[in-house]
Amino acid sequence: MSYRPDQILIYHITDLQNLPSILANGRLRSDAAMAQHNPAVIGYGHIKKRRMTEIRVDCCGGRFVGEFVPFYFCPRSPMLYTVNLGNTGRPPGCQRTIVHLVSTLAAGIGQNRAWAISDGNAGALHATFSANLSALAGLDWDAIRATQWQGQTHQKSAEFLLADFFDWSGFHKVGCYNNEAALQVQNMTAQHVHRPTVSVESNWYY
């Protein structure tokens, strides 16, 4: 496959409740930066804490994973699956209000801040990190693209991490669960200078 950064898509999932703050700041901030702002959290609290206080990205000066904005290399991630089941404290079926913010690896690297690629879930203690594009060849792309990924959860959850924040202008698309969610995004972004394409992507959800 091609490992050209401009052809590799990256996806960040967030709740619609967080979009006004992202737009107001012009950027998507890391969990560490957002910790004092009470965002609508969609993941496991104990794993987010581990990412902010335990797991370090050695190739980026030993900064904590939680200091980076995380992206998957696919939509319909294992995290979305478990969140939608209600395993993280949110009600079952909550994926209706979760959107995928889409960009490219090139757009992320082009923001000229520290970045890394993990070989799997960056919240796992055994994850490895690299700040070299050669790491792309070592990812399990079959697992990343799989729709049935049982037994390959770690590999499918490989991440691109960008230090501190990701500029809103770097997103070119917002994928939504249904028309209602898409309309909300369109209304929120209507007065913003940068307006990514908004579309319903039902196959990105469970």
N, CA and C atoms as an extended XYZ file, in Angstrom:
618
Properties=species:S:1:pos:R:3:atomname:S:1:resname:S:1:resid:I:1 pbc="F F F"
N         0.835       -1.189        0.000 N   MET     1
C         0.000        0.000        0.000 CA  MET     1
C         0.874        1.244        0.000 C   MET     1
N         0.279        2.365       -0.340 N   SER     2
C         1.010        3.633       -0.322 CA  SER     2
C         1.072        4.161        1.102 C   SER     2
N         2.235        4.645        1.478 N   TYR     3
C         2.398        5.248        2.798 CA  TYR     3
C         2.589        6.754        2.688 C   TYR     3
N         2.036        7.334        1.635 N   ARG     4
C         2.122        8.781        1.475 CA  ARG     4
C         1.235        9.459        2.524 C   ARG     4
N         1.803       10.358        3.336 N   PRO     5
C         1.022       11.000        4.404 CA  PRO     5
C        -0.208       11.746        3.919 C   PRO     5
N        -0.175       12.260        2.686 N   ASP     6
C        -1.337       12.997        2.182 CA  ASP     6
C        -2.471       12.077        1.772 C   ASP     6
N        -2.207       10.764        1.727 N   GLN     7
C        -3.231        9.801        1.342 CA  GLN     7
C        -3.711        8.948        2.518 C   GLN     7
N        -3.131        9.164        3.680 N   ILE     8
C        -3.525        8.397        4.860 CA  ILE     8
C        -4.451        9.248        5.715 C   ILE     8
N        -5.686        8.777        5.875 N   LEU     9
C        -6.675        9.512        6.657 CA  LEU     9
C        -6.538        9.191        8.138 C   LEU     9
N        -6.826       10.197        8.968 N   ILE    10
C        -6.821       10.023       10.416 CA  ILE    10
C        -8.160       10.516       10.964 C   ILE    10
N        -8.625        9.880       12.051 N   TYR    11
C        -9.977       10.123       12.563 CA  TYR    11
C        -9.934       10.342       14.079 C   TYR    11
N       -10.579       11.402       14.519 N   HIS    12
C       -10.740       11.663       15.956 CA  HIS    12
C       -12.228       11.656       16.272 C   HIS    12
N       -12.619       10.922       17.311 N   ILE    13
C       -14.034       10.902       17.691 CA  ILE    13
C       -14.251       11.804       18.910 C   ILE    13
N       -15.337       12.568       18.863 N   THR    14
C       -15.690       13.438       19.976 CA  THR    14
C       -17.199       13.620       20.014 C   THR    14
N       -17.706       14.049       21.159 N   ASP    15
C       -19.140       14.277       21.287 CA  ASP    15
C       -19.512       15.634       20.706 C   ASP    15
N       -20.715       15.726       20.183 N   LEU    16
C       -21.201       16.997       19.641 CA  LEU    16
C       -21.118       18.119       20.668 C   LEU    16
N       -21.256       17.791       21.951 N   GLN    17
C       -21.192       18.806       22.996 CA  GLN    17
C       -19.843       19.529       23.022 C   GLN    17
N       -18.805       18.857       22.536 N   ASN    18
C       -17.471       19.447       22.569 CA  ASN    18
C       -17.192       20.352       21.375 C   ASN    18
N       -18.010       20.266       20.334 N   LEU    19
C       -17.727       20.994       19.101 CA  LEU    19
C       -17.737       22.522       19.277 C   LEU    19
N       -18.690       23.120       20.022 N   PRO    20
C       -18.646       24.579       20.195 CA  PRO    20
C       -17.334       25.074       20.792 C   PRO    20
N       -16.789       24.348       21.766 N   SER    21
C       -15.526       24.746       22.379 CA  SER    21
C       -14.371       24.607       21.386 C   SER    21
N       -14.387       23.543       20.600 N   ILE    22
C       -13.346       23.349       19.584 CA  ILE    22
C       -13.378       24.493       18.580 C   ILE    22
N       -14.570       24.863       18.148 N   LEU    23
C       -14.710       25.951       17.179 CA  LEU    23
C       -14.284       27.288       17.783 C   LEU    23
N       -14.675       27.538       19.021 N   ALA    24
C       -14.349       28.807       19.674 CA  ALA    24
C       -12.839       28.978       19.832 C   ALA    24
N       -12.147       27.874       20.090 N   ASN    25
C       -10.698       27.930       20.273 CA  ASN    25
C        -9.928       27.770       18.971 C   ASN    25
N       -10.634       27.317       17.927 N   GLY    26
C        -9.962       27.114       16.648 CA  GLY    26
C        -9.047       25.914       16.649 C   GLY    26
N        -9.208       25.049       17.625 N   ARG    27
C        -8.322       23.892       17.731 CA  ARG    27
C        -8.936       22.814       18.614 C   ARG    27
N        -8.532       21.599       18.363 N   LEU    28
C        -8.867       20.451       19.202 CA  LEU    28
C        -7.688       20.241       20.122 C   LEU    28
N        -7.919       20.308       21.431 N   ARG    29
C        -6.823       20.247       22.391 CA  ARG    29
C        -6.678       18.862       23.010 C   ARG    29
N        -5.507       18.592       23.517 N   SER    30
C        -5.223       17.302       24.151 CA  SER    30
C        -6.030       17.145       25.426 C   SER    30
N        -6.142       15.906       25.900 N   ASP    31
C        -6.849       15.654       27.156 CA  ASP    31
C        -6.199       16.408       28.311 C   ASP    31
N        -4.867       16.473       28.315 N   ALA    32
C        -4.171       17.175       29.388 CA  ALA    32
C        -4.544       18.652       29.394 C   ALA    32
N        -4.629       19.252       28.214 N   ALA    33
C        -4.986       20.674       28.117 CA  ALA    33
C        -6.440       20.910       28.477 C   ALA    33
N        -7.287       19.909       28.241 N   MET    34
C        -8.724       20.069       28.468 CA  MET    34
C        -9.168       19.639       29.864 C   MET    34
N        -8.256       19.112       30.654 N   ALA    35
C        -8.632       18.508       31.940 CA  ALA    35
C        -9.381       19.462       32.861 C   ALA    35
N        -9.111       20.750       32.759 N   GLN    36
C        -9.754       21.729       33.634 CA  GLN    36
C       -11.021       22.332       33.032 C   GLN    36
N       -11.429       21.857       31.861 N   HIS    37
C       -12.552       22.491       31.165 CA  HIS    37
C       -13.804       21.622       31.089 C   HIS    37
N       -13.799       20.484       31.776 N   ASN    38
C       -14.966       19.605       31.873 CA  ASN    38
C       -15.573       19.247       30.513 C   ASN    38
N       -14.796       18.695       29.608 N   PRO    39
C       -15.362       18.280       28.322 CA  PRO    39
C       -16.259       17.071       28.495 C   PRO    39
N       -17.061       16.771       27.483 N   ALA    40
C       -17.874       15.561       27.488 CA  ALA    40
C       -16.957       14.389       27.132 C   ALA    40
N       -16.593       13.618       28.137 N   VAL    41
C       -15.636       12.521       27.966 CA  VAL    41
C       -16.365       11.290       27.452 C   VAL    41
N       -15.787       10.634       26.436 N   ILE    42
C       -16.450        9.463       25.874 CA  ILE    42
C       -15.680        8.174       26.103 C   ILE    42
N       -14.479        8.240       26.682 N   GLY    43
C       -13.687        7.033       26.892 CA  GLY    43
C       -13.654        6.602       28.341 C   GLY    43
N       -12.830        5.612       28.631 N   TYR    44
C       -12.645        5.134       29.994 CA  TYR    44
C       -11.847        6.159       30.797 C   TYR    44
N       -12.375        6.572       31.944 N   GLY    45
C       -11.694        7.552       32.766 CA  GLY    45
C       -10.348        7.061       33.267 C   GLY    45
N       -10.269        5.776       33.672 N   HIS    46
C        -9.009        5.279       34.226 CA  HIS    46
C        -7.929        5.161       33.154 C   HIS    46
N        -8.345        4.902       31.903 N   ILE    47
C        -7.358        4.825       30.826 CA  ILE    47
C        -6.878        6.221       30.460 C   ILE    47
N        -7.794        7.187       30.432 N   LYS    48
C        -7.384        8.567       30.162 CA  LYS    48
C        -6.399        9.043       31.229 C   LYS    48
N        -6.653        8.672       32.492 N   LYS    49
C        -5.734        9.049       33.561 CA  LYS    49
C        -4.375        8.406       33.351 C   LYS    49
N        -4.371        7.133       32.941 N   ARG    50
C        -3.114        6.442       32.682 CA  ARG    50
C        -2.341        7.109       31.545 C   ARG    50
N        -3.084        7.551       30.524 N   ARG    51
C        -2.441        8.232       29.406 CA  ARG    51
C        -1.833        9.572       29.840 C   ARG    51
N        -2.412       10.199       30.854 N   MET    52
C        -1.931       11.509       31.295 CA  MET    52
C        -0.868       11.435       32.388 C   MET    52
N        -0.745       10.285       33.056 N   THR    53
C         0.160       10.230       34.209 CA  THR    53
C         1.144        9.063       34.204 C   THR    53
N         0.977        8.097       33.294 N   GLU    54
C         1.833        6.914       33.345 CA  GLU    54
C         2.594        6.627       32.057 C   GLU    54
N         1.921        6.693       30.923 N   ILE    55
C         2.538        6.244       29.675 CA  ILE    55
C         3.202        7.417       28.963 C   ILE    55
N         4.481        7.269       28.720 N   ARG    56
C         5.251        8.338       28.090 CA  ARG    56
C         5.618        7.981       26.645 C   ARG    56
N         5.739        9.014       25.817 N   VAL    57
C         6.140        8.851       24.422 CA  VAL    57
C         7.629        9.174       24.346 C   VAL    57
N         8.446        8.149       24.427 N   ASP    58
C         9.896        8.344       24.534 CA  ASP    58
C        10.484        9.110       23.349 C   ASP    58
N         9.933        8.892       22.170 N   CYS    59
C        10.490        9.540       20.978 CA  CYS    59
C        10.118       11.016       20.888 C   CYS    59
N         9.308       11.493       21.833 N   CYS    60
C         8.916       12.903       21.871 CA  CYS    60
C         9.284       13.527       23.211 C   CYS    60
N        10.485       13.237       23.659 N   GLY    61
C        10.979       13.840       24.883 CA  GLY    61
C        10.368       13.291       26.145 C   GLY    61
N         9.708       12.147       26.068 N   GLY    62
C         9.128       11.536       27.249 CA  GLY    62
C         7.852       12.190       27.724 C   GLY    62
N         7.202       12.941       26.861 N   ARG    63
C         5.926       13.551       27.233 CA  ARG    63
C         4.867       12.465       27.390 C   ARG    63
N         3.861       12.742       28.230 N   PHE    64
C         2.791       11.776       28.437 CA  PHE    64
C         1.876       11.694       27.215 C   PHE    64
N         1.312       10.505       26.981 N   VAL    65
C         0.381       10.310       25.866 CA  VAL    65
C        -0.773       11.306       25.935 C   VAL    65
N        -1.246       11.593       27.146 N   GLY    66
C        -2.364       12.510       27.316 CA  GLY    66
C        -2.083       13.938       26.906 C   GLY    66
N        -0.821       14.264       26.635 N   GLU    67
C        -0.458       15.595       26.165 CA  GLU    67
C        -0.569       15.713       24.650 C   GLU    67
N        -1.012       14.643       24.018 N   PHE    68
C        -1.149       14.613       22.561 CA  PHE    68
C        -2.619       14.455       22.178 C   PHE    68
N        -2.993       15.013       21.051 N   VAL    69
C        -4.325       14.778       20.490 CA  VAL    69
C        -4.272       13.449       19.740 C   VAL    69
N        -5.152       12.505       20.063 N   PRO    70
C        -5.091       11.173       19.458 CA  PRO    70
C        -6.019       11.018       18.243 C   PRO    70
N        -5.536       10.276       17.285 N   PHE    71
C        -6.312        9.942       16.094 CA  PHE    71
C        -6.142        8.458       15.782 C   PHE    71
N        -7.208        7.845       15.293 N   TYR    72
C        -7.116        6.495       14.743 CA  TYR    72
C        -6.868        6.585       13.241 C   TYR    72
N        -6.457        5.459       12.670 N   PHE    73
C        -6.271        5.390       11.224 CA  PHE    73
C        -7.503        4.808       10.530 C   PHE    73
N        -8.611        4.734       11.257 N   CYS    74
C        -9.849        4.191       10.702 CA  CYS    74
C       -11.032        4.772       11.457 C   CYS    74
N       -12.206        4.797       10.824 N   PRO    75
C       -13.431        5.090       11.565 CA  PRO    75
C       -13.916        3.803       12.226 C   PRO    75
N       -15.068        3.889       12.922 N   ARG    76
C       -15.686        2.682       13.500 CA  ARG    76
C       -14.680        1.909       14.362 C   ARG    76
N       -14.049        2.628       15.263 N   SER    77
C       -12.975        2.069       16.086 CA  SER    77
C       -13.507        1.164       17.196 C   SER    77
N       -12.638        0.314       17.762 N   PRO    78
C       -13.039       -0.469       18.925 CA  PRO    78
C       -13.498        0.407       20.089 C   PRO    78
N       -12.911        1.585       20.248 N   MET    79
C       -13.337        2.471       21.326 CA  MET    79
C       -14.775        2.923       21.120 C   MET    79
N       -15.135        3.272       19.899 N   LEU    80
C       -16.514        3.656       19.626 CA  LEU    80
C       -17.457        2.504       19.945 C   LEU    80
N       -17.052        1.304       19.631 N   TYR    81
C       -17.871        0.123       19.906 CA  TYR    81
C       -18.155       -0.016       21.391 C   TYR    81
N       -17.104        0.061       22.197 N   THR    82
C       -17.291       -0.144       23.638 CA  THR    82
C       -18.015        1.022       24.292 C   THR    82
N       -17.778        2.239       23.798 N   VAL    83
C       -18.509        3.407       24.306 CA  VAL    83
C       -19.994        3.254       24.013 C   VAL    83
N       -20.317        2.807       22.791 N   ASN    84
C       -21.714        2.671       22.388 CA  ASN    84
C       -22.431        1.574       23.170 C   ASN    84
N       -21.697        0.584       23.640 N   LEU    85
C       -22.300       -0.471       24.465 CA  LEU    85
C       -22.664        0.034       25.862 C   LEU    85
N       -22.102        1.173       26.251 N   GLY    86
C       -22.341        1.699       27.584 CA  GLY    86
C       -21.289        1.289       28.591 C   GLY    86
N       -20.165        0.761       28.099 N   ASN    87
C       -19.134        0.242       29.001 CA  ASN    87
C       -18.321        1.327       29.703 C   ASN    87
N       -18.374        2.559       29.209 N   THR    88
C       -17.531        3.621       29.776 CA  THR    88
C       -18.329        4.594       30.648 C   THR    88
N       -19.589        4.266       30.909 N   GLY    89
C       -20.395        5.115       31.777 CA  GLY    89
C       -21.431        5.949       31.063 C   GLY    89
N       -21.327        6.041       29.755 N   ARG    90
C       -22.352        6.728       28.976 CA  ARG    90
C       -23.467        5.743       28.643 C   ARG    90
N       -24.656        6.220       28.301 N   PRO    91
C       -25.759        5.300       28.033 CA  PRO    91
C       -25.544        4.496       26.751 C   PRO    91
N       -26.000        3.248       26.712 N   PRO    92
C       -25.915        2.468       25.479 CA  PRO    92
C       -26.593        3.213       24.330 C   PRO    92
N       -25.990        3.116       23.141 N   GLY    93
C       -26.536        3.801       21.978 CA  GLY    93
C       -26.086        5.239       21.838 C   GLY    93
N       -25.102        5.651       22.643 N   CYS    94
C       -24.686        7.059       22.653 CA  CYS    94
C       -23.896        7.472       21.415 C   CYS    94
N       -23.613        6.532       20.509 N   GLN    95
C       -22.855        6.899       19.318 CA  GLN    95
C       -23.591        7.909       18.436 C   GLN    95
N       -24.884        8.071       18.650 N   ARG    96
C       -25.656        9.017       17.835 CA  ARG    96
C       -25.119       10.439       17.936 C   ARG    96
N       -24.517       10.774       19.087 N   THR    97
C       -24.016       12.141       19.276 CA  THR    97
C       -22.507       12.236       19.119 C   THR    97
N       -21.884       11.164       18.661 N   ILE    98
C       -20.433       11.159       18.461 CA  ILE    98
C       -20.128       11.371       16.980 C   ILE    98
N       -19.202       12.268       16.706 N   VAL    99
C       -18.821       12.553       15.324 CA  VAL    99
C       -17.359       12.183       15.099 C   VAL    99
N       -17.038       11.925       13.842 N   HIS   100
C       -15.660       11.656       13.427 CA  HIS   100
C       -15.098       12.916       12.763 C   HIS   100
N       -14.040       13.479       13.325 N   LEU   101
C       -13.337       14.591       12.711 CA  LEU   101
C       -12.207       14.004       11.873 C   LEU   101
N       -12.203       14.315       10.574 N   VAL   102
C       -11.316       13.632        9.634 CA  VAL   102
C       -10.263       14.586        9.071 C   VAL   102
N        -9.035       14.098        9.030 N   SER   103
C        -7.951       14.856        8.423 CA  SER   103
C        -7.008       13.867        7.737 C   SER   103
N        -5.811       14.326        7.415 N   THR   104
C        -4.793       13.454        6.830 CA  THR   104
C        -3.546       13.485        7.708 C   THR   104
N        -2.763       12.458        7.579 N   LEU   105
C        -1.503       12.407        8.312 CA  LEU   105
C        -0.627       13.596        7.932 C   LEU   105
N        -0.640       13.959        6.660 N   ALA   106
C         0.168       15.094        6.205 CA  ALA   106
C        -0.251       16.385        6.887 C   ALA   106
N        -1.561       16.590        7.053 N   ALA   107
C        -2.051       17.800        7.712 CA  ALA   107
C        -1.609       17.847        9.161 C   ALA   107
N        -1.574       16.693        9.807 N   GLY   108
C        -1.120       16.647       11.192 CA  GLY   108
C         0.359       16.946       11.328 C   GLY   108
N         1.169       16.264       10.532 N   ILE   109
C         2.614       16.481       10.575 CA  ILE   109
C         2.949       17.914       10.190 C   ILE   109
N         2.166       18.466        9.265 N   GLY   110
C         2.411       19.820        8.771 CA  GLY   110
C         2.160       20.913        9.790 C   GLY   110
N         1.597       20.569       10.947 N   GLN   111
C         1.375       21.574       11.979 CA  GLN   111
C         2.625       21.829       12.818 C   GLN   111
N         3.687       21.115       12.488 N   ASN   112
C         5.022       21.402       13.026 CA  ASN   112
C         5.117       21.353       14.549 C   ASN   112
N         4.498       20.330       15.110 N   ARG   113
C         4.679       20.034       16.522 CA  ARG   113
C         5.082       18.574       16.658 C   ARG   113
N         5.530       18.208       17.830 N   ALA   114
C         5.953       16.831       18.046 CA  ALA   114
C         4.821       15.873       17.712 C   ALA   114
N         5.142       14.758       17.084 N   TRP   115
C         4.130       13.775       16.720 CA  TRP   115
C         4.729       12.371       16.847 C   TRP   115
N         3.832       11.404       16.923 N   ALA   116
C         4.272       10.011       17.015 CA  ALA   116
C         3.200        9.094       16.463 C   ALA   116
N         3.618        7.898       16.112 N   ILE   117
C         2.726        6.838       15.660 CA  ILE   117
C         2.871        5.680       16.642 C   ILE   117
N         1.744        5.165       17.138 N   SER   118
C         1.791        3.999       18.027 CA  SER   118
C         1.435        2.748       17.246 C   SER   118
N         1.976        1.624       17.682 N   ASP   119
C         1.716        0.364       16.977 CA  ASP   119
C         0.362       -0.219       17.329 C   ASP   119
N        -0.323        0.387       18.306 N   GLY   120
C        -1.639       -0.062       18.738 CA  GLY   120
C        -2.215        0.963       19.696 C   GLY   120
N        -3.130        0.544       20.538 N   ASN   121
C        -3.751        1.442       21.502 CA  ASN   121
C        -2.692        2.135       22.351 C   ASN   121
N        -2.607        3.464       22.232 N   ALA   122
C        -1.573        4.217       22.949 CA  ALA   122
C        -1.824        4.266       24.449 C   ALA   122
N        -2.988        3.779       24.891 N   GLY   123
C        -3.275        3.695       26.317 CA  GLY   123
C        -2.860        2.378       26.926 C   GLY   123
N        -2.274        1.507       26.116 N   ALA   124
C        -1.808        0.209       26.608 CA  ALA   124
C        -0.353        0.320       27.051 C   ALA   124
N        -0.023       -0.330       28.150 N   LEU   125
C         1.329       -0.230       28.698 CA  LEU   125
C         2.385       -0.822       27.767 C   LEU   125
N         1.970       -1.724       26.874 N   HIS   126
C         2.933       -2.362       25.984 CA  HIS   126
C         3.019       -1.682       24.614 C   HIS   126
N         2.339       -0.561       24.437 N   ALA   127
C         2.385        0.149       23.151 CA  ALA   127
C         3.791        0.690       22.894 C   ALA   127
N         4.183        0.710       21.632 N   THR   128
C         5.456        1.311       21.246 CA  THR   128
C         5.187        2.514       20.348 C   THR   128
N         6.133        3.463       20.347 N   PHE   129
C         5.933        4.725       19.637 CA  PHE   129
C         7.125        5.037       18.739 C   PHE   129
N         6.831        5.728       17.641 N   SER   130
C         7.885        6.145       16.721 CA  SER   130
C         7.529        7.496       16.129 C   SER   130
N         8.546        8.316       15.928 N   ALA   131
C         8.364        9.603       15.264 CA  ALA   131
C         8.956        9.561       13.864 C   ALA   131
N         8.938        8.378       13.282 N   ASN   132
C         9.462        8.178       11.942 CA  ASN   132
C         8.370        7.558       11.074 C   ASN   132
N         8.200        8.074        9.862 N   LEU   133
C         7.157        7.560        8.979 CA  LEU   133
C         7.359        6.096        8.599 C   LEU   133
N         8.561        5.594        8.801 N   SER   134
C         8.805        4.182        8.506 CA  SER   134
C         7.950        3.280        9.392 C   SER   134
N         7.460        3.823       10.506 N   ALA   135
C         6.612        3.033       11.408 CA  ALA   135
C         5.296        2.635       10.747 C   ALA   135
N         4.878        3.381        9.739 N   LEU   136
C         3.631        3.056        9.048 CA  LEU   136
C         3.665        1.658        8.451 C   LEU   136
N         4.818        1.252        7.947 N   ALA   137
C         4.939       -0.065        7.322 CA  ALA   137
C         4.787       -1.185        8.342 C   ALA   137
N         5.004       -0.873        9.611 N   GLY   138
C         4.910       -1.883       10.647 CA  GLY   138
C         3.532       -2.020       11.267 C   GLY   138
N         2.598       -1.158       10.881 N   LEU   139
C         1.243       -1.258       11.412 CA  LEU   139
C         0.501       -2.427       10.768 C   LEU   139
N        -0.458       -2.967       11.485 N   ASP   140
C        -1.263       -4.076       10.968 CA  ASP   140
C        -2.454       -3.484       10.211 C   ASP   140
N        -2.246       -3.168        8.958 N   TRP   141
C        -3.279       -2.495        8.174 CA  TRP   141
C        -4.480       -3.397        7.908 C   TRP   141
N        -4.289       -4.693        7.874 N   ASP   142
C        -5.425       -5.607        7.723 CA  ASP   142
C        -6.359       -5.471        8.923 C   ASP   142
N        -5.787       -5.394       10.113 N   ALA   143
C        -6.593       -5.225       11.322 CA  ALA   143
C        -7.232       -3.840       11.343 C   ALA   143
N        -6.470       -2.824       10.965 N   ILE   144
C        -6.981       -1.456       10.972 CA  ILE   144
C        -8.204       -1.331       10.070 C   ILE   144
N        -8.183       -2.019        8.941 N   ARG   145
C        -9.278       -1.910        7.971 CA  ARG   145
C       -10.380       -2.939        8.178 C   ARG   145
N       -10.173       -3.856        9.090 N   ALA   146
C       -11.130       -4.943        9.278 CA  ALA   146
C       -12.439       -4.452        9.889 C   ALA   146
N       -13.534       -5.070        9.488 N   THR   147
C       -14.821       -4.804       10.140 CA  THR   147
C       -15.070       -5.804       11.265 C   THR   147
N       -14.430       -6.956       11.193 N   GLN   148
C       -14.448       -7.938       12.276 CA  GLN   148
C       -13.034       -8.002       12.844 C   GLN   148
N       -12.827       -7.443       14.026 N   TRP   149
C       -11.479       -7.258       14.539 CA  TRP   149
C       -11.257       -7.925       15.901 C   TRP   149
N       -12.149       -8.841       16.306 N   GLN   150
C       -11.971       -9.528       17.570 CA  GLN   150
C       -10.597      -10.225       17.597 C   GLN   150
N        -9.894      -10.042       18.695 N   GLY   151
C        -8.554      -10.589       18.812 CA  GLY   151
C        -7.489       -9.683       18.245 C   GLY   151
N        -7.900       -8.602       17.597 N   GLN   152
C        -6.945       -7.656       17.007 CA  GLN   152
C        -7.240       -6.221       17.472 C   GLN   152
N        -7.860       -6.114       18.640 N   THR   153
C        -8.267       -4.802       19.137 CA  THR   153
C        -7.092       -3.843       19.258 C   THR   153
N        -5.993       -4.326       19.797 N   HIS   154
C        -4.823       -3.457       19.984 CA  HIS   154
C        -4.302       -2.953       18.648 C   HIS   154
N        -4.132       -3.874       17.707 N   GLN   155
C        -3.576       -3.497       16.409 CA  GLN   155
C        -4.486       -2.532       15.656 C   GLN   155
N        -5.795       -2.784       15.714 N   LYS   156
C        -6.736       -1.911       15.002 CA  LYS   156
C        -6.732       -0.507       15.600 C   LYS   156
N        -6.356       -0.399       16.873 N   SER   157
C        -6.397        0.879       17.589 CA  SER   157
C        -5.104        1.668       17.493 C   SER   157
N        -4.274        1.379       16.502 N   ALA   158
C        -3.052        2.171       16.285 CA  ALA   158
C        -3.413        3.650       16.168 C   ALA   158
N        -2.521        4.518       16.643 N   GLU   159
C        -2.849        5.932       16.714 CA  GLU   159
C        -1.771        6.833       16.109 C   GLU   159
N        -2.221        7.979       15.642 N   PHE   160
C        -1.343        9.103       15.343 CA  PHE   160
C        -1.555       10.117       16.450 C   PHE   160
N        -0.477       10.594       17.038 N   LEU   161
C        -0.543       11.524       18.156 CA  LEU   161
C         0.124       12.837       17.776 C   LEU   161
N        -0.550       13.950       18.009 N   LEU   162
C         0.011       15.273       17.744 CA  LEU   162
C         0.036       16.063       19.043 C   LEU   162
N         1.177       16.606       19.384 N   ALA   163
C         1.355       17.282       20.662 CA  ALA   163
C         0.446       18.497       20.812 C   ALA   163
N        -0.186       18.596       21.960 N   ASP   164
C        -0.894       19.785       22.461 CA  ASP   164
C        -2.233       20.087       21.801 C   ASP   164
N        -2.250       20.293       20.512 N   PHE   165
C        -3.511       20.634       19.855 CA  PHE   165
C        -3.444       20.361       18.356 C   PHE   165
N        -4.625       20.312       17.745 N   PHE   166
C        -4.755       20.127       16.299 CA  PHE   166
C        -5.635       21.248       15.775 C   PHE   166
N        -5.127       22.027       14.837 N   ASP   167
C        -5.870       23.170       14.309 CA  ASP   167
C        -7.158       22.726       13.623 C   ASP   167
N        -8.252       23.432       13.916 N   TRP   168
C        -9.534       23.140       13.267 CA  TRP   168
C        -9.418       23.212       11.752 C   TRP   168
N        -8.589       24.103       11.250 N   SER   169
C        -8.434       24.264        9.800 CA  SER   169
C        -7.839       23.028        9.146 C   SER   169
N        -7.301       22.113        9.952 N   GLY   170
C        -6.719       20.897        9.392 CA  GLY   170
C        -7.731       19.807        9.106 C   GLY   170
N        -8.965       19.983        9.559 N   PHE   171
C       -10.007       18.993        9.295 CA  PHE   171
C       -10.714       19.311        7.984 C   PHE   171
N       -10.923       18.284        7.171 N   HIS   172
C       -11.609       18.510        5.895 CA  HIS   172
C       -12.995       17.863        5.854 C   HIS   172
N       -13.312       17.068        6.889 N   LYS   173
C       -14.609       16.384        6.869 CA  LYS   173
C       -15.050       16.051        8.287 C   LYS   173
N       -16.378       16.061        8.494 N   VAL   174
C       -16.972       15.591        9.748 CA  VAL   174
C       -17.983       14.510        9.385 C   VAL   174
N       -17.754       13.302        9.867 N   GLY   175
C       -18.656       12.187        9.598 CA  GLY   175
C       -19.624       12.001       10.753 C   GLY   175
N       -20.911       11.867       10.454 N   CYS   176
C       -21.962       11.833       11.477 CA  CYS   176
C       -22.793       10.558       11.392 C   CYS   176
N       -23.454       10.251       12.506 N   TYR   177
C       -24.268        9.042       12.596 CA  TYR   177
C       -25.530        9.136       11.744 C   TYR   177
N       -26.191       10.301       11.765 N   ASN   178
C       -27.448       10.447       11.030 CA  ASN   178
C       -27.654       11.904       10.611 C   ASN   178
N       -28.781       12.159        9.942 N   ASN   179
C       -29.063       13.501        9.447 CA  ASN   179
C       -29.209       14.512       10.578 C   ASN   179
N       -29.768       14.076       11.701 N   GLU   180
C       -29.941       14.985       12.831 CA  GLU   180
C       -28.597       15.496       13.334 C   GLU   180
N       -27.641       14.593       13.490 N   ALA   181
C       -26.310       14.992       13.942 CA  ALA   181
C       -25.624       15.875       12.904 C   ALA   181
N       -25.777       15.521       11.630 N   ALA   182
C       -25.154       16.311       10.564 CA  ALA   182
C       -25.702       17.730       10.548 C   ALA   182
N       -27.010       17.871       10.748 N   LEU   183
C       -27.615       19.197       10.769 CA  LEU   183
C       -27.080       20.018       11.936 C   LEU   183
N       -26.890       19.379       13.077 N   GLN   184
C       -26.336       20.097       14.230 CA  GLN   184
C       -24.931       20.602       13.922 C   GLN   184
N       -24.118       19.767       13.295 N   VAL   185
C       -22.762       20.182       12.947 CA  VAL   185
C       -22.804       21.334       11.952 C   VAL   185
N       -23.664       21.229       10.954 N   GLN   186
C       -23.770       22.297        9.957 CA  GLN   186
C       -24.190       23.620       10.594 C   GLN   186
N       -25.100       23.552       11.544 N   ASN   187
C       -25.542       24.769       12.228 CA  ASN   187
C       -24.413       25.368       13.074 C   ASN   187
N       -23.655       24.503       13.735 N   MET   188
C       -22.555       24.976       14.582 CA  MET   188
C       -21.447       25.628       13.762 C   MET   188
N       -21.210       25.108       12.567 N   THR   189
C       -20.084       25.591       11.765 CA  THR   189
C       -20.490       26.652       10.752 C   THR   189
N       -21.768       26.972       10.678 N   ALA   190
C       -22.278       27.862        9.626 CA  ALA   190
C       -21.572       29.210        9.588 C   ALA   190
N       -21.232       29.754       10.765 N   GLN   191
C       -20.629       31.078       10.818 CA  GLN   191
C       -19.101       31.024       10.950 C   GLN   191
N       -18.563       29.837       10.855 N   HIS   192
C       -17.115       29.695       11.020 CA  HIS   192
C       -16.415       29.859        9.674 C   HIS   192
N       -15.229       30.446        9.701 N   VAL   193
C       -14.474       30.661        8.460 CA  VAL   193
C       -14.162       29.342        7.770 C   VAL   193
N       -13.732       28.360        8.557 N   HIS   194
C       -13.402       27.055        7.981 CA  HIS   194
C       -14.560       26.098        8.226 C   HIS   194
N       -15.152       25.603        7.152 N   ARG   195
C       -16.293       24.697        7.261 CA  ARG   195
C       -15.994       23.403        6.506 C   ARG   195
N       -15.598       22.365        7.228 N   PRO   196
C       -15.355       21.075        6.582 CA  PRO   196
C       -16.648       20.517        5.986 C   PRO   196
N       -16.503       19.612        5.058 N   THR   197
C       -17.651       18.883        4.538 CA  THR   197
C       -18.294       18.081        5.665 C   THR   197
N       -19.618       18.113        5.726 N   VAL   198
C       -20.354       17.358        6.745 CA  VAL   198
C       -21.186       16.300        6.030 C   VAL   198
N       -21.068       15.062        6.443 N   SER   199
C       -21.816       14.004        5.765 CA  SER   199
C       -22.250       12.931        6.743 C   SER   199
N       -23.309       12.233        6.376 N   VAL   200
C       -23.771       11.081        7.150 CA  VAL   200
C       -22.971        9.863        6.685 C   VAL   200
N       -22.325        9.199        7.623 N   GLU   201
C       -21.485        8.027        7.313 CA  GLU   201
C       -21.934        6.867        8.206 C   GLU   201
N       -23.074        6.312        7.893 N   SER   202
C       -23.646        5.270        8.758 CA  SER   202
C       -22.748        4.053        8.886 C   SER   202
N       -21.935        3.780        7.881 N   ASN   203
C       -21.053        2.609        7.943 CA  ASN   203
C       -19.844        2.844        8.849 C   ASN   203
N       -19.724        4.045        9.407 N   TRP   204
C       -18.662        4.324       10.370 CA  TRP   204
C       -19.110        4.026       11.791 C   TRP   204
N       -20.338        3.538       11.936 N   TYR   205
C       -20.939        3.342       13.258 CA  TYR   205
C       -21.449        1.904       13.425 C   TYR   205
N       -21.838        1.587       14.653 N   TYR   206
C       -22.285        0.235       14.989 CA  TYR   206
C       -23.812        0.165       15.111 C   TYR   206
